[in-house]
Amino acid sequence: MALLYFGVTAMGIVAARGGSEYQNARTGVFLVVGPLLAIPYAAAPFLPKKPWAWIYHLVLICVGFTSVCCLPLTIPLLLEWLKPDVKRFFGRP
C-alpha cells in the first residue's frame, strides 16, 4: 500500500507538469492524498510490537477497505489480524 500511494504521489508530480485546469485540480488531490497515506503505511513495519501498534495496523487495514480493488486482500488480512495469536503477539488481551 505504501508503494501504491508513493505511486499516486509520483503521478501528482508528473501531472503537475501539465497545463490544463482539470489536470491541476487532480494534481492537487494526488499531491495531498499520496503522501498523507504513503507515510503511515511506510512507517507501519517499523513500529514496536506494542498494543497501540496493533490498533494502528488495524486502522491501516480498514483504510484498505475504501478501495474495491483491495478488498480481496484486506478481507482475509482482517480475518487473520483479529485472531488471538496476532493479538497476543502485540501484547493485547
Secondary structure as UniProt FT lines:
FT   HELIX           2..16
FT   HELIX           21..43
FT   HELIX           44..46
FT   HELIX           51..64
FT   TURN            65..66
FT   HELIX           68..70
FT   HELIX           71..81
FT   HELIX           84..89
FT   TURN            90..91
//
